[in-house]
Amino acid sequence: MFFFALFIAALLLVGAEATAVAKNAYNCTSFVVRVPVDNVTLVVPPFPAFADQYAATAFSNEVSKQITFPGPAAPVNLTTLTTTFDISAEYCTPVAPGPKSTTLQILTHGIGFNRSYWDFYLPATPDDAQYSYINRAAGAGYSTLSWNRLGIEPSTIPDPYRELQSLVELAVLTGLTALVRAGNITEVPRPHKVIHVGHSWGSILSNALAAVAPSLSDGLVLTAYSRLVTYQNLFIADTSFHLASLNQPDRFPNKTYSTGFLTWPDKYANQFSFFLYPYFDPAVLTRAEATKYPFTAGEFLTAGALPSAAPGFQGPVLYLAAEADLIFCGSNCTGLFGPDSAAVQAFNGSKSVETYIQPNVGHGINLHKNATGAYDVVLNWTSRHGF
């Protein structure tokens, strides 16, 4: 049995202008943790490494075709991976810990970002925390663990074709969570409860964790995610899978970032996929473009391998959608989260599935002027559910 609640975004009072937000009192510790993965299934890519940009763009065409006109599953060659990765993480907790600080929020960022998505600041206003979810969570009494996914320095940068694949990333999130819950990370006190908060690809991974290891999480917050793949071709067309090493060679030299690391061309393509005009500060878009990170051919090759139906997960779930999410809603999320939607039905064993549509934001919710309103929705949800 689950409870379904739909919040009507149009009833909220939302201003187009953001106001500065003061920093709360909390401490953060950055560290690198070794996360083992064991016998993870890999797909052997049925194509050679891209020789050039032409080959990468052709791959984007093929991916789009499979999404639009999915055919019978082609035979694939599989192998396995057993190794240990270095994962860069940051643990933050209030200076004056209270009961809520024993709940740990594991924050998983999406494609195109690193963990700073959860703690975003403009260089010109380093004391303005309006784009920092971590600041808001700490002010509400919670501890957070944000981390850089594989391929995002200084976490391990593995082979983008044969290793940095979806099931490997799921194994890393599962392994990291298991280490946290067992109290096996020196820098992170063993929590009483753990909730997973994701953005986009980070939501997909958090959803998949609930499917394969439901006991590892006490609750899920899935932002910028609808479980629909219908509109992802818009993102693929926007990026046309530009080679990261050609797009930003100073940041992504080809000796480290081979042709399997991909991105979009410029800040206007960034705006098209992630931002809703005029509800963002152009300085934020410029900063987001300057600090973007690539995605990989392996992720797109294997994205469909991740499970999403999680009938064994009994904890509460919150979907926080962006009203104008291009990637998961075709720029209009209204009406996509009803009780019979794929999103809600994925958690038909949950005691509570709630949905909320944040107005006046695009896919990159945290980078819009009213991001703090979305933060308050999440923290109200955590408090109501006893976290």
ChimeraX attribute file (.defattr): number of C-alpha atoms within 10 A of each C-alpha:
attribute: neighborCount
match mode: 1-to-1
recipient: residues
	/A:1	11
	/A:2	19
	/A:3	14
	/A:4	16
	/A:5	15
	/A:6	15
	/A:7	12
	/A:8	13
	/A:9	15
	/A:10	11
	/A:11	8
	/A:12	11
	/A:13	8
	/A:14	15
	/A:15	11
	/A:16	12
	/A:17	12
	/A:18	17
	/A:19	13
	/A:20	12
	/A:21	15
	/A:22	12
	/A:23	16
	/A:24	16
	/A:25	13
	/A:26	19
	/A:27	13
	/A:28	16
	/A:29	12
	/A:30	14
	/A:31	15
	/A:32	17
	/A:33	20
	/A:34	17
	/A:35	19
	/A:36	15
	/A:37	20
	/A:38	14
	/A:39	12
	/A:40	17
	/A:41	18
	/A:42	22
	/A:43	20
	/A:44	16
	/A:45	16
	/A:46	10
	/A:47	8
	/A:48	8
	/A:49	16
	/A:50	18
	/A:51	11
	/A:52	12
	/A:53	17
	/A:54	13
	/A:55	15
	/A:56	22
	/A:57	20
	/A:58	14
	/A:59	19
	/A:60	19
	/A:61	16
	/A:62	12
	/A:63	18
	/A:64	18
	/A:65	13
	/A:66	13
	/A:67	15
	/A:68	14
	/A:69	9
	/A:70	10
	/A:71	9
	/A:72	7
	/A:73	7
	/A:74	6
	/A:75	7
	/A:76	10
	/A:77	10
	/A:78	10
	/A:79	12
	/A:80	14
	/A:81	14
	/A:82	12
	/A:83	10
	/A:84	14
	/A:85	18
	/A:86	20
	/A:87	24
	/A:88	21
	/A:89	20
	/A:90	18
	/A:91	21
	/A:92	24
	/A:93	26
	/A:94	22
	/A:95	15
	/A:96	11
	/A:97	14
	/A:98	13
	/A:99	10
	/A:100	19
	/A:101	24
	/A:102	20
	/A:103	22
	/A:104	26
	/A:105	29
	/A:106	24
	/A:107	27
	/A:108	27
	/A:109	24
	/A:110	24
	/A:111	17
	/A:112	20
	/A:113	21
	/A:114	23
	/A:115	20
	/A:116	18
	/A:117	26
	/A:118	23
	/A:119	17
	/A:120	22
	/A:121	20
	/A:122	16
	/A:123	11
	/A:124	8
	/A:125	9
	/A:126	10
	/A:127	13
	/A:128	17
	/A:129	22
	/A:130	25
	/A:131	28
	/A:132	22
	/A:133	25
	/A:134	29
	/A:135	27
	/A:136	22
	/A:137	23
	/A:138	24
	/A:139	17
	/A:140	19
	/A:141	23
	/A:142	26
	/A:143	28
	/A:144	30
	/A:145	24
	/A:146	24
	/A:147	27
	/A:148	24
	/A:149	27
	/A:150	24
	/A:151	23
	/A:152	21
	/A:153	14
	/A:154	14
	/A:155	19
	/A:156	18
	/A:157	18
	/A:158	16
	/A:159	18
	/A:160	22
	/A:161	25
	/A:162	20
	/A:163	24
	/A:164	25
	/A:165	26
	/A:166	24
	/A:167	23
	/A:168	22
	/A:169	21
	/A:170	23
	/A:171	22
	/A:172	24
	/A:173	25
	/A:174	23
	/A:175	18
	/A:176	21
	/A:177	21
	/A:178	17
	/A:179	19
	/A:180	22
	/A:181	20
	/A:182	11
	/A:183	14
	/A:184	14
	/A:185	17
	/A:186	11
	/A:187	18
	/A:188	20
	/A:189	16
	/A:190	18
	/A:191	16
	/A:192	14
	/A:193	18
	/A:194	23
	/A:195	24
	/A:196	28
	/A:197	24
	/A:198	27
	/A:199	28
	/A:200	24
	/A:201	21
	/A:202	25
	/A:203	26
	/A:204	25
	/A:205	30
	/A:206	27
	/A:207	30
	/A:208	23
	/A:209	26
	/A:210	27
	/A:211	20
	/A:212	19
	/A:213	14
	/A:214	18
	/A:215	14
	/A:216	20
	/A:217	24
	/A:218	19
	/A:219	26
	/A:220	26
	/A:221	24
	/A:222	27
	/A:223	30
	/A:224	32
	/A:225	26
	/A:226	25
	/A:227	21
	/A:228	15
	/A:229	15
	/A:230	13
	/A:231	17
	/A:232	20
	/A:233	22
	/A:234	17
	/A:235	21
	/A:236	20
	/A:237	15
	/A:238	18
	/A:239	21
	/A:240	22
	/A:241	28
	/A:242	24
	/A:243	30
	/A:244	26
	/A:245	22
	/A:246	19
	/A:247	16
	/A:248	16
	/A:249	12
	/A:250	9
	/A:251	16
	/A:252	18
	/A:253	14
	/A:254	16
	/A:255	8
	/A:256	13
	/A:257	23
	/A:258	20
	/A:259	24
	/A:260	26
	/A:261	27
	/A:262	27
	/A:263	26
	/A:264	26
	/A:265	19
	/A:266	15
	/A:267	17
	/A:268	15
	/A:269	17
	/A:270	22
	/A:271	20
	/A:272	18
	/A:273	24
	/A:274	24
	/A:275	28
	/A:276	23
	/A:277	13
	/A:278	13
	/A:279	19
	/A:280	23
	/A:281	15
	/A:282	14
	/A:283	12
	/A:284	19
	/A:285	19
	/A:286	16
	/A:287	15
	/A:288	23
	/A:289	20
	/A:290	13
	/A:291	14
	/A:292	20
	/A:293	23
	/A:294	22
	/A:295	25
	/A:296	25
	/A:297	24
	/A:298	22
	/A:299	24
	/A:300	16
	/A:301	19
	/A:302	16
	/A:303	15
	/A:304	13
	/A:305	15
	/A:306	18
	/A:307	18
	/A:308	21
	/A:309	21
	/A:310	21
	/A:311	15
	/A:312	17
	/A:313	27
	/A:314	22
	/A:315	21
	/A:316	23
	/A:317	29
	/A:318	23
	/A:319	24
	/A:320	24
	/A:321	31
	/A:322	31
	/A:323	24
	/A:324	27
	/A:325	28
	/A:326	25
	/A:327	26
	/A:328	25
	/A:329	25
	/A:330	18
	/A:331	18
	/A:332	17
	/A:333	21
	/A:334	15
	/A:335	10
	/A:336	19
	/A:337	23
	/A:338	16
	/A:339	18
	/A:340	10
	/A:341	14
	/A:342	16
	/A:343	21
	/A:344	26
	/A:345	18
	/A:346	21
	/A:347	26
	/A:348	20
	/A:349	18
	/A:350	21
	/A:351	15
	/A:352	20
	/A:353	26
	/A:354	21
	/A:355	23
	/A:356	21
	/A:357	27
	/A:358	28
	/A:359	24
	/A:360	25
	/A:361	28
	/A:362	29
	/A:363	28
	/A:364	26
	/A:365	32
	/A:366	26
	/A:367	27
	/A:368	28
	/A:369	24
	/A:370	24
	/A:371	22
	/A:372	22
	/A:373	15
	/A:374	23
	/A:375	21
	/A:376	15
	/A:377	14
	/A:378	22
	/A:379	18
	/A:380	12
	/A:381	17
	/A:382	23
	/A:383	11
	/A:384	9
	/A:385	13
	/A:386	9
	/A:387	21
